[in-house]
């Protein structure tokens, strides 16, 4: 990564240009006429003779949204969706997030549907005018999609995810991950779904400390494991901790000291057990106490293997296991990578109290 890239990591200018496709059927006709007179390639509008995909060409409206699209045979069709949040639609720039169930069959995901104008995101779908960028990330790919006019550059986001995470073998699954830069009207700063789609409402790639919602959600997209109930904490804890560690190892300004400061700055929840989510009282125990435990486990793996293995290797091994992972199986995977007895892990997961070994791990990681 260049110094220029590092200097702008926490900011995002709008560099990608977009084409707003009309505000109605009449506007589409006008645009087509201008294109033909001017000698423009009309296929970029989804209206040329070369067009073979079903493409959304116009999204108009606020809470009642009208979507116009052309089929692969050139027929113009449309549908109306009521009850759309005004914060999840942009008539001026031609896009909206709507319920996926509102899509007509012709716009369901498939080879003959334009993937930039119809972007599924879990139980929603982004329709209309977008820009996107796709990059390889290890065995997987990431596609970042941005609705028109949002101050996010998809090229830069996809580039940073690739640069930061390609050094790690997270999963042998060659999954295509899609992350959408969504408005903050959605309920979380980021959310991932089992189908490899997700959204992020934070515009900056880096939070200025040790975190990145963009990396966190990509880690979720690479979690193909299943977990027993006493291991459910590992899903959020691994996405959170490995984001911190990737930032520290791949981005110079972030140090191990910063990671410890982040972990020290949140509650330790010493009175609850990670294995008993019912006792968490809706607190983020997995993000905090769970991340503390993974810090200690990562240190133990690196020490026991003389630096040959890390928690990233444990993460990949957990992904490759069949069936739900129990505490015993998790401990066995850690021991296989550290080469030492790690029986303390069971107590750390199943009993209350602070994660003491977290405190003993200082100095193992570089730039600490």
Secondary structure, DSSP 8 states (H G I E B T S, - for coil): --HHHHHTTT-----S------SSHHHHHHHHHHHHHHT--GGGGT-STT--SBEEEEEEESSSEEEEEE-TTS-EEEEEE-S--GGGEETTTTEEEEEGGGS-GGGSSSTTB-TTTEEEETTEEEEE-EEEEEEEETTEEEEEEEETT-S--HHHHHHHHHHHHTTS---S---EEEEEE--TTSSSSEEE-TTSEEEE----SS-SSS--HHHHHHHHHT---EE-GGGTHHHHHHHHHHHHHHHHHH-TT--HHHHHHHHHTS---TTS-TT-GGGSTT--HHHHHHHHHHHHHHHHHHHHTTTS--HHHHHHHHHT--SEE-HHHHHHHHHHHH-S--THHHHHHHS-S--HHHHTTTTSSTT-
